[in-house]
């Protein structure tokens, strides 16, 4: 084997690696984040470092995008327990995931406030709300006053009848 064939082979491998990296990057630019550079030589070359960097970038981008999409979908459907995971992410990916987590917490708090408001509104409608409750109390007081008046009238009538009976007893005893 000649020395020139070794260099030619490395050049061919390097060219194939560059073509594969180009395809993976073009696919990623088209929104396909699933492809990765494979069969990366462990030779410490700039091309192999570049290939690993492309794969790491795609790993972080794909993980972040899927996690963010899932978190947003859950929050939009009132499932406020889902938060993005920032572990394993670096730089802006990590910062944005943490910011999204805070935003999800705010959405959660807003959703809970909305639910409390709806419940309060529903409870206020039961029995006519506060005004309805006061009306019931007022009616009960009025009914109680009417009953007390009727009792007083009956008591007065009983007293009159009792006085008449007493007078009759006195009249009979004096005869």
C-alpha positions in Angstrom: 0.0 0.0 0.0 1.4 3.3 -1.0 1.5 6.5 1.1 -0.6 8.4 -1.4 -3.4 5.8 -1.2 -3.6 6.3 2.6 -4.0 10.1 2.1 -6.4 9.5 -0.7 -8.5 7.3 1.6 -8.5 9.8 4.4 -9.4 12.5 1.9 -12.3 10.4 0.6 -13.4 9.6 4.2 -13.2 13.3 5.0 -15.1 14.2 1.9 -17.8 11.6 2.7 -18.1 12.9 6.3 -18.4 16.5 4.9 -21.2 15.4 2.5 -23.0 13.6 5.3 -22.7 16.7 7.6 -24.0 18.9 4.8 -27.0 16.6 4.3 -27.8 16.5 8.0 -27.5 20.3 8.3 -29.7 20.9 5.2 -32.3 18.5 6.5 -32.3 20.3 9.9 -32.7 23.6 8.0 -35.8 22.0 6.4 -37.2 21.2 9.9 -36.1 17.5 10.0 -34.2 17.3 13.3 -34.1 13.5 13.5 -31.0 12.8 11.3 -27.5 12.6 12.8 -24.0 12.3 11.4 -22.9 8.7 11.8 -19.7 6.8 11.6 -17.7 9.7 12.8 -14.0 8.8 12.9 -12.3 9.0 16.3 -9.3 10.8 15.0 -9.6 14.1 16.7 -9.7 16.0 13.4 -11.6 19.3 13.0 -14.1 17.5 10.8 -14.9 14.9 13.5 -15.2 17.6 16.1 -17.5 19.5 13.8 -19.6 16.4 13.2 -20.0 15.8 17.0 -20.9 19.5 17.4 -23.6 19.2 14.8 -25.1 16.1 16.5 -25.0 17.8 19.9 -26.7 20.9 18.5 -29.4 18.8 16.9 -29.8 16.8 20.1 -30.4 19.9 22.2 -32.6 21.5 19.5 -34.8 18.5 19.1 -35.1 17.8 22.8 -35.9 21.5 23.5 -38.5 21.7 20.7 -40.3 18.5 21.6 -40.4 19.4 25.3 -41.5 23.0 24.6 -44.3 21.8 22.3 -45.5 19.2 24.8 -45.4 21.8 27.6 -47.3 24.4 25.6 -49.9 21.8 24.4 -50.5 20.7 28.0 -50.8 24.3 29.3 -53.3 25.2 26.5 -55.5 22.3 27.6 -55.5 23.2 31.2 -52.9 20.6 32.2 -50.6 22.9 34.2 -48.5 20.2 35.8 -46.2 19.8 32.8 -42.9 21.8 32.8 -40.0 21.7 30.4 -36.8 20.0 31.6 -33.6 22.1 31.3 -31.2 19.4 32.5 -28.7 18.4 29.7 -29.4 21.7 27.8 -26.8 24.4 27.5 -26.8 28.2 27.1 -29.9 29.7 25.5 -31.6 26.3 25.3 -31.3 26.0 29.1 -32.3 29.6 29.8 -35.3 29.4 27.4 -36.5 26.2 29.0 -36.2 27.8 32.5 -38.1 30.8 31.2 -40.8 28.6 29.6 -41.1 26.8 33.0 -41.8 30.2 34.7 -44.3 31.1 32.0 -46.0 27.8 32.5 -46.2 28.5 36.2 -47.8 31.9 35.4 -50.3 30.2 33.1 -51.0 27.7 35.8 -51.7 30.5 38.3 -53.9 32.3 35.8 -55.8 29.2 35.1 -56.3 28.5 38.8 -57.5 32.1 39.3 -59.9 31.7 36.4 -61.3 28.5 37.9 -61.7 30.2 41.3 -63.5 33.1 39.6 -65.8 30.7 37.7 -66.6 28.8 40.9 -67.3 32.0 42.8 -69.6 33.2 40.1 -71.4 29.8 40.1 -71.7 30.0 43.9 -73.1 33.5 43.7 -75.8 32.3 41.4 -77.0 29.6 43.8 -80.0 30.9 45.6 -79.7 34.3 43.9 -76.3 35.1 45.3 -75.9 37.6 48.2 -78.9 39.6 47.2 -81.0 36.4 47.0 -79.7 35.4 50.4 -80.6 38.7 51.9 -84.0 38.6 50.4 -84.6 35.2 52.0 -83.5 36.5 55.4 -85.7 39.6 55.0 -88.7 37.4 54.0 -88.0 35.1 57.1 -87.9 38.1 59.4 -91.1 39.5 57.9 -92.8 36.1 58.3 -91.6 35.9 61.9 -92.9 39.4 62.6 -96.3 38.5 61.2 -96.3 35.3 63.3 -95.4 37.3 66.4 -98.3 39.7 65.7 -100.7 36.9 65.3 -99.5 35.3 68.5 -99.9 38.7 70.3 -103.5 39.1 68.9 -104.4 35.5 70.0 -102.9 36.3 73.4 -104.9 39.5 73.7 -108.1 37.7 72.7 -107.3 35.0 75.2 -106.8 37.7 77.9 -110.2 39.3 77.0 -111.9 35.9 77.1 -110.2 35.1 80.3 -111.3 38.3 81.9 -114.9 37.6 80.8 -114.7 34.1 82.3 -113.3 35.6 85.5 -116.1 38.1 85.6 -118.7 35.4 85.0 -117.2 33.3 87.9 -117.4 36.4 90.1 -121.0 37.1 89.1 -122.0 33.6 89.7 -120.3 33.4 93.1 -122.1 36.6 94.2 -125.5 35.3 93.5 
